[in-house]
């Protein structure tokens, strides 16, 4: 774990718990905009996001061929219209 990065915070809620193999559908909300913060926060709680190439466990890599992290909403200030 690196201690040189900037502070980041996220909230999350478990939407659904699945079995065989054990996994969960989780809704993350980043409160700060740091690179990889959702992946790192999930990993630091002992639960890697499936398919994550940076913060993973052996089992999380075997369960997905790609990163299973998807946005449900995106918000930003448009550079021309605000």
C-alpha positions as CSV (number, residue, x, y, z in Angstrom):
1,X,0.0,0.0,0.0
2,X,1.4,3.4,-0.9
3,X,1.1,6.3,1.5
4,X,2.2,9.0,-0.9
5,X,-1.1,9.5,-2.7
6,X,-3.8,12.1,-2.1
7,X,-6.7,11.4,0.1
8,X,-9.8,9.8,-1.5
9,X,-13.2,8.8,-0.1
10,X,-16.0,6.6,-1.4
11,X,-19.3,5.2,-0.2
12,X,-20.8,1.9,-1.2
13,X,-23.8,-0.3,-0.7
14,X,-24.3,-3.9,-1.4
15,X,-27.2,-4.3,-3.9
16,X,-27.2,-8.1,-4.2
17,X,-25.2,-11.0,-2.7
18,X,-24.6,-13.9,-5.1
19,X,-23.4,-17.4,-4.4
20,X,-21.5,-20.2,-6.3
21,X,-19.0,-18.6,-6.6
22,X,-19.4,-16.0,-3.9
23,X,-19.6,-12.4,-5.2
24,X,-21.7,-9.3,-4.7
25,X,-23.2,-6.5,-6.8
26,X,-22.0,-3.3,-5.2
27,X,-22.9,0.3,-5.9
28,X,-19.9,2.6,-5.3
29,X,-20.0,6.4,-5.2
30,X,-16.7,8.2,-5.4
31,X,-16.7,11.3,-3.3
32,X,-13.3,12.4,-4.6
33,X,-12.0,11.9,-8.1
34,X,-8.8,10.0,-7.6
35,X,-7.4,7.5,-10.2
36,X,-8.3,3.9,-9.3
37,X,-10.0,4.9,-6.0
38,X,-12.9,2.5,-6.4
39,X,-10.7,-0.4,-7.3
40,X,-8.3,0.4,-4.4
41,X,-11.0,0.9,-1.8
42,X,-12.6,-2.4,-2.8
43,X,-9.3,-4.2,-2.6
44,X,-8.4,-2.6,0.7
45,X,-11.6,-4.0,2.2
46,X,-10.5,-7.5,1.0
47,X,-12.9,-7.7,-2.0
48,X,-11.3,-7.1,-5.4
49,X,-13.4,-5.9,-8.3
50,X,-13.7,-8.8,-10.7
51,X,-11.2,-8.5,-13.6
52,X,-9.1,-5.7,-12.1
53,X,-5.6,-6.0,-13.4
54,X,-4.0,-3.7,-10.7
55,X,-5.7,-4.7,-7.4
56,X,-6.7,-8.3,-7.7
57,X,-6.7,-11.7,-6.0
58,X,-6.2,-15.0,-7.8
59,X,-9.9,-15.8,-7.6
60,X,-11.1,-12.4,-8.8
61,X,-8.9,-12.7,-11.9
62,X,-10.3,-16.2,-12.6
63,X,-13.9,-15.0,-12.5
64,X,-13.7,-12.3,-15.2
65,X,-11.7,-11.7,-18.4
66,X,-12.2,-8.0,-18.2
67,X,-12.7,-5.3,-15.5
68,X,-16.3,-5.5,-14.3
69,X,-16.6,-1.9,-13.2
70,X,-19.3,0.1,-15.0
71,X,-20.7,3.6,-14.5
72,X,-24.4,4.0,-14.0
73,X,-24.3,7.8,-14.1
74,X,-21.7,10.4,-15.1
75,X,-21.7,14.0,-14.1
76,X,-19.4,16.8,-15.2
77,X,-19.3,20.5,-15.9
78,X,-19.4,21.0,-19.6
79,X,-16.4,23.2,-20.6
80,X,-18.6,25.5,-22.9
81,X,-22.0,25.6,-21.2
82,X,-21.0,24.9,-17.6
